[in-house]
């Protein structure tokens, strides 16, 4: 996982499997961050309920501080589970080709 910040946006580049172990690592990295959060999911190959719960948790943390959560480059495993659980309505989703 790579974290890139510009003072306004924290962009996390996720790869591999977003399961309980990785969710805890992401949660730790985001603790105390301000501003918007972008989750670049292009490198994810798997996501489970812990990953979806993490998205919801990050969304609520962003709302609490007046920020936004954006999911970028979501592969099919992410979009499918997000749609099935209904959490896709909580955050913005865009492709890398979209203007920032």
C-alpha positions as CSV (number, residue, x, y, z in Angstrom):
1,X,0.0,0.0,0.0
2,X,1.3,3.4,-1.0
3,X,0.0,6.6,0.5
4,X,0.4,9.9,-1.4
5,X,-0.8,13.1,0.2
6,X,-0.8,16.7,-1.1
7,X,-2.2,18.3,2.0
8,X,-5.8,18.1,0.8
9,X,-6.2,14.6,-0.4
10,X,-4.7,11.3,0.9
11,X,-4.6,8.8,-2.0
12,X,-4.0,5.2,-1.0
13,X,-2.9,2.8,-3.8
14,X,-4.2,-0.6,-2.7
15,X,-3.1,-3.9,-4.1
16,X,-3.6,-7.6,-3.4
17,X,-6.4,-8.8,-1.2
18,X,-8.5,-6.3,0.9
19,X,-9.3,-8.6,3.8
20,X,-9.2,-8.3,7.6
21,X,-5.5,-8.0,7.8
22,X,-5.1,-5.4,5.1
23,X,-8.2,-3.5,6.3
24,X,-6.4,-3.0,9.7
25,X,-3.3,-1.7,8.0
26,X,-5.3,0.8,5.9
27,X,-7.2,1.9,9.0
28,X,-3.9,2.5,10.9
29,X,-2.5,4.5,7.9
30,X,-5.6,6.7,7.8
31,X,-5.7,7.5,11.5
32,X,-5.4,11.2,12.1
33,X,-5.4,12.2,8.4
34,X,-7.4,15.2,7.3
35,X,-9.0,16.1,4.0
36,X,-10.5,13.9,1.3
37,X,-9.5,10.3,0.8
38,X,-9.1,8.5,-2.5
39,X,-8.8,4.7,-2.6
40,X,-7.1,3.6,-5.8
41,X,-8.3,0.0,-6.1
42,X,-6.7,-0.8,-9.4
43,X,-4.4,-3.4,-7.9
44,X,-7.0,-5.2,-5.8
45,X,-7.7,-8.8,-6.7
46,X,-10.1,-9.6,-3.9
47,X,-12.3,-7.8,-1.3
48,X,-14.4,-9.3,1.4
49,X,-16.8,-8.0,4.1
50,X,-13.9,-6.5,6.1
51,X,-12.9,-4.5,3.1
52,X,-16.5,-3.3,2.5
53,X,-16.8,-2.4,6.2
54,X,-13.6,-0.4,5.9
55,X,-15.0,1.6,3.0
56,X,-18.1,2.4,5.2
57,X,-15.9,3.3,8.1
58,X,-13.7,5.6,6.0
59,X,-16.8,7.2,4.5
60,X,-18.2,8.1,7.9
61,X,-14.9,9.4,9.1
62,X,-14.8,11.7,6.0
63,X,-18.3,12.9,6.5
64,X,-17.6,13.7,10.1
65,X,-14.8,16.0,9.1
66,X,-16.5,17.5,6.0
67,X,-14.4,15.5,3.5
68,X,-15.2,13.1,0.7
69,X,-14.3,9.5,-0.1
70,X,-13.6,8.6,-3.7
71,X,-13.0,5.1,-5.0
72,X,-10.8,5.2,-8.1
73,X,-10.2,2.4,-10.7
74,X,-12.3,-0.1,-8.9
75,X,-12.0,-3.6,-10.5
76,X,-15.0,-5.9,-10.9
77,X,-14.5,-7.6,-7.5
78,X,-14.9,-4.2,-5.8
79,X,-17.8,-2.9,-7.9
80,X,-19.7,-6.1,-7.6
81,X,-19.5,-6.4,-3.8
82,X,-20.2,-2.6,-3.4
83,X,-23.3,-2.9,-5.5
84,X,-24.5,-6.1,-3.8
85,X,-24.2,-4.5,-0.4
86,X,-25.4,-1.1,-1.4
87,X,-22.4,0.8,-0.2
88,X,-21.7,2.1,-3.7
89,X,-24.2,4.8,-3.0
90,X,-22.0,6.2,-0.2
91,X,-19.0,7.3,-2.2
92,X,-18.0,8.7,-5.5
93,X,-16.5,6.2,-8.0
94,X,-14.4,7.4,-11.0
95,X,-11.8,6.0,-13.4
96,X,-8.3,7.3,-13.6
97,X,-9.1,9.0,-16.9
98,X,-11.5,11.4,-15.2
99,X,-10.3,14.9,-14.3
100,X,-9.3,15.3,-10.6
